[in-house]
Amino acid sequence: MDFHRVIGVAFVACFLAVNFAVLIWCFHKPNVLLPEKDPISSKSPLESYMSPIDLSILPSARPSLKLCQVKIINHTFANSYGHPAQSNYIPPHDCIGGGEITKAILNYQNKVNGTQFDRFGAIYLDKSEILRTTTAEPTWEGITWKFEKDISHITPLFYNQRTVTHILGNTVNSKYTGKFHVVASIDLYISPQMPNAKHKIVSISRDDKEPWYEINSALPLSHKFNVPKQSVKRAELEVFLSGHSCDEFTYLNTPTEHAKANGECEMGPYRELEVYLDDHFVGSIMPYPVIYTGGLSYAQWRPISGMGSFDVPTKVIDLAPYLSLFEDGTHAFTFHMKNATNMWFISANLHLYETRKLPKKMIGEPTQRNSISTSIVEESKDFFKTAVVYETSVMSIQSFGDTLILTRLDNSIDFSHSISYSQSKVFDLDCTSTTKISTFLLNHPPNTIDTLWDTTQQPLTTQVRSETYRLSGTYFLSSTLRKLNISLHSVTATYGITGGISKPGGTKTELKLIGNSYIDNRDQKHPNLADNTIQASVHHLQSNPDSSEGTCYSHHVEAAHGDFTADQVSSYCPN
């Protein structure tokens, strides 16, 4: 036996002996306490738990421009009800130089471990809201999620120092141990041209500590604001609205009499926010049916959350019929929530886009016509159906120097809902909301504006925004079992028409989500053992206003038993 062979045999013998000793120790190891690992930094048994996603948050296009990053939040939320985190946004003047901020992206990251509910929050710059969000429900191993949001529409706020307020109410005790650690920053992209100061933002909110208002049917909100003397070419109201408590799951609500008899949430399923400007009706808003990460079945939303759970969708109202009212003086918005119990949180940003052209003047008072307004409720012992059809129109005439412009706003809502009771709640919600604003050139003032309701004149421009969503499901809950089968399909589209010809520049976003889950309520410490499957996709088509071409973003994901099974991103959107 040569020397090398002896060494090899000895090495093999030593290797087997060591492994045999390790094996024996594994079966007979003493109770040794090993150092506890950080659950946030260590890998989860299901690594996808560490990064849940909300598909309604579209990726932000980042231009090839100079980048300035500003950190705004680094805070841990423990017992934080009534104690928002406050810090300062300090503009990076040296980085911006004399350039213009043309793109702004919010980067948001949150992490938590332990046991905790999904919590609700918002971020404000001074009193202007930039994000309304909820948290993921953590696993025992810990969970981290992050996303980015394009906030370029509020770039005028970034040239001056602001107070950053992040509301995120949380409670920590022996049972609910999770603390939320949030880190957030803003990426600013700088163009070398001079800043454009023609865009002003007026916040419709309360105070610096907790800026949102709380409203319900019995508590409408009226907010006064001042505008300087100016000339405005466009005005929009961006509304942040979310329902809580008994109005979080309105699609499970039944008429009041039945609800009271069974200890359930009241007022039925229909909710509508009416918005008025100086007593003039300016539009209605239908809340999007957001299902937060603790909603109905908390294990359902891992690792794919409900649409809008991390970035609650905003609603935008075009205020074209009232441009002349924003050119001077004191005004007021009034918000009225129809059929609401409690509680709804609301704040808004008024966007005013200035022009150097001659000031506008309202010719007479805006006129409103309600075409249809019907509400029908059918009910039996274990079945309820609600149908609402609502149409309203507003017209105004404004002078732009020597030019007379007629503006007409048409707002319609078609809502239907049914819910039946057996061992499960079976519900179906179908809603379409459409807003159309058309402008017409007038040669001379009419004798009365009422003669223009049925005009056959071709409009100069028409802007249309349509939102359709359908939510259906079967929900069963007992002391030992929770089951959910759910389907959500929503489509939002905007487009313009000029001279009767459809023009580029529109968008269409389609979201689909189908899922089911089965949870043993007796084992709430291990919700990751729940049996859940979910499929979700988003298709976002955006046409280029400078050409007939468009771009598309498509993302399809699937998950089973809490882990991703498919994840595909492409530039193809099916018709």
Secondary structure in CASP SS format (residue, H / E / C, confidence):
PFRMAT SS
TARGET T0000
AUTHOR 0000-0000-0000
METHOD secondary structure of the structure
MODEL  1
M C 1.00
D C 1.00
F H 1.00
H H 1.00
R H 1.00
V H 1.00
I H 1.00
G H 1.00
V H 1.00
A H 1.00
F H 1.00
V H 1.00
A H 1.00
C H 1.00
F H 1.00
L H 1.00
A H 1.00
V H 1.00
N H 1.00
F H 1.00
A H 1.00
V H 1.00
L H 1.00
I H 1.00
W H 1.00
C H 1.00
F H 1.00
H H 1.00
K C 1.00
P C 1.00
N C 1.00
V C 1.00
L C 1.00
L C 1.00
P C 1.00
E C 1.00
K C 1.00
D C 1.00
P C 1.00
I C 1.00
S C 1.00
S C 1.00
K C 1.00
S C 1.00
P C 1.00
L C 1.00
E H 1.00
S H 1.00
Y H 1.00
M H 1.00
S C 1.00
P C 1.00
I E 1.00
D C 1.00
L C 1.00
S C 1.00
I C 1.00
L C 1.00
P C 1.00
S C 1.00
A C 1.00
R C 1.00
P C 1.00
S C 1.00
L C 1.00
K E 1.00
L E 1.00
C E 1.00
Q E 1.00
V E 1.00
K E 1.00
I E 1.00
I E 1.00
N E 1.00
H E 1.00
T E 1.00
F E 1.00
A C 1.00
N C 1.00
S C 1.00
Y C 1.00
G C 1.00
H C 1.00
P C 1.00
A E 1.00
Q E 1.00
S E 1.00
N E 1.00
Y E 1.00
I C 1.00
P C 1.00
P C 1.00
H H 1.00
D H 1.00
C H 1.00
I H 1.00
G C 1.00
G C 1.00
G C 1.00
E E 1.00
I E 1.00
T E 1.00
K E 1.00
A E 1.00
I E 1.00
L E 1.00
N E 1.00
Y E 1.00
Q E 1.00
N E 1.00
K E 1.00
V E 1.00
N C 1.00
G C 1.00
T C 1.00
Q C 1.00
F C 1.00
D C 1.00
R C 1.00
F E 1.00
G E 1.00
A E 1.00
I E 1.00
Y E 1.00
L E 1.00
D C 1.00
K C 1.00
S E 1.00
E E 1.00
I E 1.00
L E 1.00
R E 1.00
T E 1.00
T E 1.00
T C 1.00
A C 1.00
E C 1.00
P C 1.00
T C 1.00
W C 1.00
E C 1.00
G C 1.00
I E 1.00
T E 1.00
W E 1.00
K E 1.00
F E 1.00
E E 1.00
K E 1.00
D E 1.00
I C 1.00
S H 1.00
H H 1.00
I H 1.00
T H 1.00
P H 1.00
L H 1.00
F H 1.00
Y H 1.00
N C 1.00
Q C 1.00
R E 1.00
T E 1.00
V E 1.00
T E 1.00
H E 1.00
I E 1.00
L E 1.00
G C 1.00
N C 1.00
T C 1.00
V C 1.00
N C 1.00
S C 1.00
K C 1.00
Y C 1.00
T C 1.00
G C 1.00
K C 1.00
F E 1.00
H E 1.00
V E 1.00
V E 1.00
A E 1.00
S E 1.00
I E 1.00
D E 1.00
L E 1.00
Y E 1.00
I E 1.00
S E 1.00
P C 1.00
Q C 1.00
M C 1.00
P C 1.00
N C 1.00
A C 1.00
K C 1.00
H E 1.00
K E 1.00
I E 1.00
V E 1.00
S E 1.00
I E 1.00
S C 1.00
R C 1.00
D C 1.00
D C 1.00
K C 1.00
E C 1.00
P C 1.00
W C 1.00
Y E 1.00
E E 1.00
I E 1.00
N E 1.00
S C 1.00
A C 1.00
L E 1.00
P C 1.00
L E 1.00
S E 1.00
H E 1.00
K E 1.00
F E 1.00
N E 1.00
V E 1.00
P C 1.00
K C 1.00
Q C 1.00
S C 1.00
V E 1.00
K E 1.00
R E 1.00
A E 1.00
E E 1.00
L E 1.00
E E 1.00
V E 1.00
F E 1.00
L E 1.00
S E 1.00
G E 1.00
H C 1.00
S H 1.00
C H 1.00
D H 1.00
E C 1.00
F C 1.00
T H 1.00
Y H 1.00
L H 1.00
N C 1.00
T C 1.00
P C 1.00
T H 1.00
E H 1.00
H H 1.00
A H 1.00
K H 1.00
A H 1.00
N H 1.00
G C 1.00
E C 1.00
C C 1.00
E C 1.00
M C 1.00
G C 1.00
P C 1.00
Y C 1.00
R C 1.00
E E 1.00
L E 1.00
E E 1.00
V E 1.00
Y E 1.00
L E 1.00
D C 1.00
D C 1.00
H E 1.00
F E 1.00
V E 1.00
G E 1.00
S E 1.00
I E 1.00
M C 1.00
P C 1.00
Y C 1.00
P C 1.00
V C 1.00
I C 1.00
Y C 1.00
T C 1.00
G C 1.00
G C 1.00
L C 1.00
S C 1.00
Y C 1.00
A C 1.00
Q C 1.00
W C 1.00
R C 1.00
P C 1.00
I E 1.00
S C 1.00
G C 1.00
M C 1.00
G C 1.00
S C 1.00
F C 1.00
D C 1.00
V C 1.00
P C 1.00
T C 1.00
K E 1.00
V E 1.00
I E 1.00
D E 1.00
L C 1.00
A H 1.00
P H 1.00
Y H 1.00
L H 1.00
S H 1.00
L H 1.00
F H 1.00
E H 1.00
D C 1.00
G E 1.00
T E 1.00
H E 1.00
A E 1.00
F E 1.00
T E 1.00
F E 1.00
H E 1.00
M E 1.00
K E 1.00
N C 1.00
A C 1.00
T C 1.00
N C 1.00
M C 1.00
W E 1.00
F E 1.00
I E 1.00
S E 1.00
A E 1.00
N E 1.00
L E 1.00
H E 1.00
L E 1.00
Y E 1.00
E E 1.00
T C 1.00
R C 1.00
K C 1.00
L C 1.00
P C 1.00
K E 1.00
K E 1.00
M E 1.00
I C 1.00
G C 1.00
E C 1.00
P C 1.00
T E 1.00
Q E 1.00
R E 1.00
N E 1.00
S E 1.00
I E 1.00
S E 1.00
T E 1.00
S E 1.00
I E 1.00
V E 1.00
E E 1.00
E E 1.00
S C 1.00
K C 1.00
D C 1.00
F E 1.00
F E 1.00
K E 1.00
T E 1.00
A E 1.00
V E 1.00
V E 1.00
Y E 1.00
E E 1.00
T E 1.00
S E 1.00
V E 1.00
M E 1.00
S E 1.00
I E 1.00
Q E 1.00
S E 1.00
F E 1.00
G C 1.00
D C 1.00
T E 1.00
L E 1.00
I E 1.00
L E 1.00
T E 1.00
R E 1.00
L E 1.00
D E 1.00
N E 1.00
S E 1.00
I E 1.00
D E 1.00
F E 1.00
S E 1.00
H E 1.00
S E 1.00
I E 1.00
S E 1.00
Y E 1.00
S C 1.00
Q C 1.00
S C 1.00
K E 1.00
V E 1.00
F E 1.00
D E 1.00
L E 1.00
D E 1.00
C E 1.00
T E 1.00
S E 1.00
T E 1.00
T E 1.00
K E 1.00
I E 1.00
S E 1.00
T E 1.00
F E 1.00
L E 1.00
L E 1.00
N C 1.00
H C 1.00
P C 1.00
P C 1.00
N C 1.00
T C 1.00
I H 1.00
D H 1.00
T H 1.00
L H 1.00
W C 1.00
D C 1.00
T C 1.00
T C 1.00
Q C 1.00
Q C 1.00
P C 1.00
L C 1.00
T E 1.00
T E 1.00
Q E 1.00
V E 1.00
R E 1.00
S E 1.00
E E 1.00
T E 1.00
Y E 1.00
R E 1.00
L E 1.00
S E 1.00
G E 1.00
T E 1.00
Y E 1.00
F E 1.00
L E 1.00
S C 1.00
S C 1.00
T C 1.00
L E 1.00
R E 1.00
K E 1.00
L E 1.00
N E 1.00
I E 1.00
S E 1.00
L E 1.00
H E 1.00
S E 1.00
V E 1.00
T E 1.00
A E 1.00
T E 1.00
Y E 1.00
G E 1.00
I E 1.00
T E 1.00
G C 1.00
G C 1.00
I E 1.00
S E 1.00
K E 1.00
P E 1.00
G E 1.00
G E 1.00
T E 1.00
K E 1.00
T E 1.00
E E 1.00
L E 1.00
K E 1.00
L E 1.00
I E 1.00
G E 1.00
N E 1.00
S E 1.00
Y E 1.00
I E 1.00
D E 1.00
N H 1.00
R H 1.00
D H 1.00
Q C 1.00
K C 1.00
H C 1.00
P H 1.00
N H 1.00
L H 1.00
A C 1.00
D E 1.00
N E 1.00
T E 1.00
I E 1.00
Q E 1.00
A E 1.00
S E 1.00
V E 1.00
H E 1.00
H E 1.00
L E 1.00
Q E 1.00
S E 1.00
N C 1.00
P C 1.00
D C 1.00
S C 1.00
S C 1.00
E C 1.00
G E 1.00
T E 1.00
C E 1.00
Y E 1.00
S E 1.00
H E 1.00
H E 1.00
V E 1.00
E E 1.00
A E 1.00
A E 1.00
H C 1.00
G C 1.00
D E 1.00
F E 1.00
T E 1.00
A E 1.00
D E 1.00
Q E 1.00
V E 1.00
S E 1.00
S C 1.00
Y C 1.00
C C 1.00
P C 1.00
N C 1.00
END
